[in-house]
Amino acid sequence: MKTLGYNRLISMENFRTPNFPLVAEILIWIVGRFDPDSNDIHTSYDTQEDRVRLIRSTAQLLALKGNIMLNTKRLYQADGFAVKELLKVVTKLYEAVQLLEEDVGRAQPLNSRLRDLLFQIQELKMSRELASQVVTKGALLYELLGKEVELREARNWGVTVQLELGNMEGGVKGAIVSTRHNIANVASLIENVAATEAALDLKIEKKKTELERNQKRLLTLMKVRPAFLEEYEKLELELQSLYQEYITRVRCHAYLEQVQEEAAQLEHEKMLQIQRETRKLMEELQSEDAQRLMLEDGDDEEGGEHEGRGTQQHTRRLRTATASRKSTIYV
């Protein structure tokens, strides 16, 4: 857009939300660049009807003169989708500028090239006007050819049939009588216009009087303050405060539930960790006691009965120590 000569910077941030004034401004500027002599578009966009007319007239002009099809629904949205539609026209203009610059740098001087370009544009306009006239004339000719069957019969009948003077005189007299009858009807209608106008004036005055009376009554009712309105306003304020309190409590309740769930999950993980550590410690103690017992049994195999009693006493001491360690861990 800056290359084409647009007077302000445009960013995609401008179209994060619908921005119809900017889209309308760009469309009007594009049409002015595309066809400076065009006055067919609707430039106002204050009301919804004006916006629809602007989008429709711009799309029709670009489709007719530039063969560029635009999605009017996306243009009316005036968001990121509208940018895609605008890029169709801007790309055409940019390509034309680039081609013109390449041709100027490569071949003819600028003035002659511009004259040729203007001449081609004029020829293109004339060709489009002639094409539109051909379409109009063709439609009219098609309509007339459709009536040719009936007109041919009437023409052949008028050429072949010889009218008698009496028949012609009767037809003329009938036409005169019909015309006089129509004149009489029109005259009677003209005479009744005054009476109809008076009746309409009377109805208008009656409606005006009724309208003034209703307006006065409306003003009176608007000034009267209902008895329950104060109580209604108080209840409305109370309802708003209760609603705010309700929202606060609901949020607090949800937060506390979340905290409780997190605490329960953390406690469960701690219990599992303690159980794993306890199981591991018990296994280590059992392994150490078993190794110590095997070593003591291997030192002296000839102790006999005394050694057996010593072993039994050692086993009992070992079990007592293991049980005491277990109880200490669980505590």
C-alpha positions as CSV (number, residue, x, y, z in Angstrom):
1,M,0.0,0.0,0.0
2,K,2.9,2.4,0.7
3,T,4.3,1.6,-2.7
4,L,1.0,2.4,-4.4
5,G,0.9,5.8,-2.6
6,Y,-1.5,5.1,0.4
7,N,-1.2,7.9,2.9
8,R,-1.0,5.8,6.1
9,L,0.5,2.7,7.5
10,I,-1.6,-0.4,7.8
11,S,-1.0,-3.4,10.1
12,M,-2.8,-6.6,10.8
13,E,-3.4,-5.4,14.3
14,N,-5.9,-2.9,12.8
15,F,-8.1,-5.9,11.8
16,R,-7.9,-8.0,15.0
17,T,-11.4,-6.7,15.6
18,P,-13.9,-5.6,12.9
19,N,-12.8,-2.2,11.6
20,F,-15.3,-1.3,8.9
21,P,-14.3,2.4,8.6
22,L,-10.8,1.5,7.6
23,V,-12.0,-1.1,5.1
24,A,-14.4,1.4,3.6
25,E,-11.6,4.0,3.4
26,I,-9.3,1.5,1.6
27,L,-12.0,0.4,-0.8
28,I,-12.8,4.0,-1.8
29,W,-9.1,4.7,-2.3
30,I,-8.6,1.5,-4.3
31,V,-11.5,2.4,-6.6
32,G,-10.0,5.8,-7.0
33,R,-6.7,4.4,-8.0
34,F,-8.3,1.7,-10.2
35,D,-10.6,4.1,-12.1
36,P,-10.3,7.8,-11.2
37,D,-13.3,8.7,-13.4
38,S,-15.7,6.3,-11.7
39,N,-18.6,7.9,-9.8
40,D,-20.7,4.7,-9.5
41,I,-19.8,3.7,-5.9
42,H,-21.5,4.7,-2.7
43,T,-19.0,6.6,-0.5
44,S,-21.1,6.9,2.7
45,Y,-20.9,4.2,5.4
46,D,-22.7,5.7,8.4
47,T,-25.7,3.3,8.4
48,Q,-26.0,-0.4,7.8
49,E,-27.8,0.2,4.5
50,D,-25.0,2.6,3.4
51,R,-22.4,-0.1,4.2
52,V,-24.2,-2.7,2.2
53,R,-24.5,-0.3,-0.8
54,L,-20.8,0.6,-0.6
55,I,-19.7,-3.1,-0.5
56,R,-22.1,-4.1,-3.3
57,S,-21.2,-1.1,-5.6
58,T,-17.5,-1.6,-5.1
59,A,-17.7,-5.4,-5.8
60,Q,-19.8,-4.8,-8.9
61,L,-17.4,-2.1,-10.3
62,L,-14.3,-4.2,-9.7
63,A,-16.0,-7.3,-11.2
64,L,-17.1,-5.3,-14.3
65,K,-14.1,-3.2,-15.0
66,G,-11.3,-5.3,-13.5
67,N,-12.6,-8.9,-13.7
68,I,-11.9,-9.2,-10.0
69,M,-14.4,-11.3,-8.0
70,L,-14.7,-10.3,-4.3
71,N,-16.5,-12.0,-1.5
72,T,-18.8,-9.3,-0.2
73,K,-19.6,-11.2,3.0
74,R,-15.9,-11.3,4.0
75,L,-15.5,-7.6,3.1
76,Y,-18.5,-6.7,5.3
77,Q,-16.9,-8.6,8.3
78,A,-14.0,-6.1,8.1
79,D,-11.5,-8.5,9.8
80,G,-8.6,-10.6,8.7
81,F,-10.7,-12.3,6.0
82,A,-11.5,-8.9,4.5
83,V,-7.7,-8.3,4.2
84,K,-7.5,-11.3,1.9
85,E,-10.2,-9.9,-0.3
86,L,-8.4,-6.5,-0.4
87,L,-5.2,-8.1,-1.4
88,K,-6.7,-9.4,-4.6
89,V,-7.2,-5.8,-5.9
90,V,-4.0,-4.4,-4.3
91,T,-2.0,-7.2,-5.9
92,K,-3.3,-6.3,-9.3
93,L,-2.4,-2.7,-8.8
94,Y,1.0,-3.5,-7.5
95,E,1.7,-5.8,-10.5
96,A,0.7,-3.1,-12.9
97,V,3.0,-0.6,-11.2
98,Q,5.9,-3.1,-11.3
99,L,5.3,-3.9,-15.0
100,L,5.1,-0.2,-15.8
101,E,8.4,0.4,-14.0
102,E,10.1,-2.5,-15.8
103,D,8.9,-1.4,-19.2
104,V,10.0,2.2,-18.5
105,G,13.4,1.1,-17.5
106,R,13.8,-1.3,-20.3
107,A,12.3,0.4,-23.4
108,Q,10.6,3.6,-24.3
109,P,10.7,6.9,-22.5
110,L,8.3,7.6,-19.7
111,N,6.1,10.1,-21.6
112,S,5.5,7.9,-24.6
113,R,4.9,4.9,-22.5
114,L,2.3,6.8,-20.4
115,R,0.6,8.0,-23.6
116,D,0.4,4.5,-24.9
117,L,-0.9,3.2,-21.6
118,L,-3.6,6.0,-21.4
119,F,-4.6,5.2,-25.0
120,Q,-4.9,1.5,-24.2
121,I,-7.0,2.4,-21.1
122,Q,-9.3,4.6,-23.2
123,E,-9.6,1.8,-25.8
124,L,-10.4,-0.6,-22.9
125,K,-13.1,1.7,-21.6
126,M,-14.6,2.1,-25.0
127,S,-14.6,-1.7,-25.5
128,R,-16.3,-2.2,-22.2
129,E,-19.0,0.3,-23.0
130,L,-19.5,-1.2,-26.4
131,A,-19.7,-4.7,-24.8
132,S,-22.4,-3.5,-22.3
133,Q,-24.3,-1.9,-25.2
134,V,-24.1,-5.1,-27.2
135,V,-25.5,-7.0,-24.2
136,T,-28.4,-4.5,-23.9
137,K,-29.2,-4.4,-27.6
138,G,-29.0,-8.2,-27.8
139,A,-31.5,-8.6,-24.9
140,L,-33.8,-6.1,-26.6
141,L,-33.5,-7.9,-29.9
142,Y,-34.1,-11.2,-28.3
143,E,-37.3,-9.9,-26.7
144,L,-38.5,-8.4,-30.0
145,L,-37.8,-11.6,-31.9
146,G,-39.8,-13.5,-29.3
147,K,-42.8,-11.3,-30.3
148,E,-42.2,-11.8,-34.0
149,V,-44.7,-14.7,-34.3
150,E,-47.6,-12.7,-33.1
151,L,-46.5,-9.6,-35.0
152,R,-46.1,-11.5,-38.2
153,E,-49.6,-12.8,-38.1
154,A,-51.0,-9.3,-37.4
155,R,-48.8,-7.9,-40.2
156,N,-49.8,-10.5,-42.7
157,W,-53.5,-10.0,-41.8
158,G,-53.2,-6.3,-42.2
159,V,-51.5,-6.6,-45.6
160,T,-53.8,-9.3,-47.0
161,V,-57.2,-8.3,-45.7
162,Q,-59.0,-5.5,-47.5
163,L,-61.0,-3.4,-45.0
164,E,-64.4,-2.2,-46.1
165,L,-65.4,1.4,-45.5
166,G,-68.4,0.4,-43.3
167,N,-66.2,-1.7,-41.0
168,M,-63.7,1.1,-40.7
169,E,-66.4,3.6,-39.9
170,G,-67.9,1.3,-37.3
171,G,-64.5,0.8,-35.7
172,V,-63.9,4.6,-35.6
173,K,-67.3,5.2,-34.1
174,G,-66.7,2.6,-31.4
175,A,-63.4,4.1,-30.6
176,I,-65.0,7.5,-30.3
177,V,-67.7,6.2,-28.0
178,S,-65.1,4.4,-25.8
179,T,-63.0,7.6,-25.6
180,R,-66.1,9.7,-24.6
181,H,-66.9,7.1,-21.9
182,N,-63.4,7.4,-20.6
183,I,-63.5,11.1,-20.6
184,A,-66.8,11.1,-18.7
185,N,-65.2,8.7,-16.1
186,V,-62.2,11.0,-15.7
187,A,-64.5,14.1,-15.3
188,S,-66.5,12.3,-12.6
189,L,-63.3,11.4,-10.8
190,I,-62.2,15.0,-11.0
191,E,-65.5,16.2,-9.6
192,N,-65.2,13.8,-6.7
193,V,-61.6,14.9,-6.0
194,A,-62.8,17.9,-4.0
195,A,-65.1,15.8,-1.8
196,T,-62.5,13.2,-1.3
197,E,-59.9,15.9,-0.4
198,A,-62.3,17.4,2.2
199,A,-62.9,13.9,3.7
200,L,-59.2,13.2,3.8
201,D,-58.5,16.6,5.4
202,L,-61.1,15.8,8.1
203,K,-59.5,12.5,8.8
204,I,-56.1,14.1,9.0
205,E,-57.3,16.7,11.5
206,K,-58.9,13.9,13.5
207,K,-55.7,11.8,13.5
208,K,-53.7,14.9,14.5
209,T,-56.0,15.7,17.4
210,E,-55.8,12.0,18.5
211,L,-52.0,12.0,18.2
212,E,-51.7,15.2,20.3
213,R,-53.9,13.8,23.0
214,N,-52.0,10.5,23.1
215,Q,-48.7,12.4,23.3
216,K,-49.9,14.5,26.2
217,R,-51.1,11.3,27.9
218,L,-47.7,9.7,27.3
219,L,-45.9,12.7,28.9
220,T,-48.2,12.5,31.9
221,L,-47.5,8.8,32.3
222,M,-43.8,9.4,32.0
223,K,-43.8,12.0,34.7
224,V,-45.7,9.7,37.1
225,R,-43.4,7.6,39.3
226,P,-45.0,4.2,40.2
227,A,-45.3,3.4,43.9
228,F,-43.3,0.1,43.7
229,L,-40.4,1.6,41.7
230,E,-38.4,2.5,44.9
231,E,-38.8,-0.9,46.3
232,Y,-37.9,-2.4,42.9
233,E,-34.7,-0.3,42.8
234,K,-33.7,-1.4,46.4
235,L,-34.3,-5.0,45.6
236,E,-32.3,-4.6,42.4
237,L,-29.3,-3.2,44.4
238,E,-29.7,-6.0,47.0
239,L,-29.8,-8.6,44.2
240,Q,-26.6,-7.2,42.7
241,S,-24.8,-7.4,46.1
242,L,-26.1,-10.9,46.7
243,Y,-24.9,-12.0,43.3
244,Q,-21.4,-10.6,43.9
245,E,-21.3,-12.4,47.2
246,Y,-22.5,-15.6,45.6
247,I,-19.8,-15.3,42.9
248,T,-17.1,-14.7,45.6
249,R,-18.3,-17.8,47.6
250,V,-18.4,-20.0,44.6
251,R,-14.9,-19.0,43.6
252,C,-13.6,-19.5,47.2
253,H,-15.3,-22.9,47.4
254,A,-13.8,-24.0,44.1
255,Y,-10.4,-22.8,45.2
256,L,-10.6,-24.6,48.5
257,E,-11.7,-27.8,46.8
258,Q,-8.7,-27.5,44.5
259,V,-6.3,-26.9,47.4
260,Q,-7.9,-29.9,49.3
261,E,-7.4,-32.2,46.3
262,E,-3.8,-31.1,45.9
263,A,-3.1,-31.6,49.6
264,A,-4.7,-35.1,49.5
265,Q,-2.6,-36.0,46.4
266,L,0.5,-34.8,48.1
267,E,-0.2,-36.7,51.3
268,H,-0.9,-39.8,49.3
269,E,2.4,-39.5,47.5
270,K,4.2,-39.0,50.8
271,M,2.6,-42.2,52.2
272,L,3.7,-44.1,49.2
273,Q,7.2,-42.8,49.5
274,I,7.4,-43.7,53.2
275,Q,6.1,-47.2,52.4
276,R,8.7,-47.7,49.7
277,E,11.5,-46.4,52.0
278,T,10.3,-48.7,54.9
279,R,10.1,-51.7,52.6
280,K,13.6,-51.0,51.3
281,L,15.0,-50.6,54.8
282,M,13.4,-53.8,56.0
283,E,14.9,-55.7,53.1
284,E,18.4,-54.2,53.8
285,L,18.1,-55.1,57.6
286,Q,17.0,-58.6,56.8
287,S,19.9,-59.0,54.3
288,E,22.4,-57.7,56.8
289,D,21.1,-60.0,59.6
290,A,21.2,-63.0,57.3
291,Q,24.8,-62.3,56.3
292,R,25.9,-61.7,59.9
293,L,24.3,-65.0,60.9
294,M,26.0,-66.9,58.1
295,L,29.3,-65.5,59.1
296,E,28.9,-66.4,62.8
297,D,27.8,-70.0,61.9
298,G,30.9,-70.4,59.7
299,D,33.4,-69.4,62.4
300,D,33.0,-72.4,64.5
301,E,31.5,-75.7,63.4
302,E,32.6,-77.7,66.4
303,G,30.8,-75.9,69.2
304,G,28.3,-78.7,69.6
305,E,25.5,-78.2,71.8
306,H,26.9,-75.1,73.5
307,E,27.3,-73.5,70.2
308,G,23.8,-74.6,69.3
309,R,22.4,-72.9,72.3
310,G,24.5,-69.8,71.6
311,T,23.1,-69.8,68.1
312,Q,19.6,-70.0,69.3
313,Q,20.3,-67.2,71.7
314,H,21.9,-65.2,68.9
315,T,18.8,-65.8,66.7
316,R,16.5,-64.7,69.4
317,R,18.5,-61.6,69.9
318,L,18.5,-61.0,66.2
319,R,14.8,-61.3,65.9
320,T,14.3,-59.0,68.9
321,A,16.6,-56.4,67.3
322,T,14.7,-56.7,64.0
323,A,11.4,-56.4,65.7
324,S,12.5,-53.3,67.6
325,R,13.8,-51.7,64.4
326,K,10.5,-52.4,62.6
327,S,8.5,-50.9,65.5
328,T,10.9,-47.8,65.4
329,I,10.3,-47.4,61.6
330,Y,6.5,-47.6,61.8
331,V,6.5,-45.1,64.7
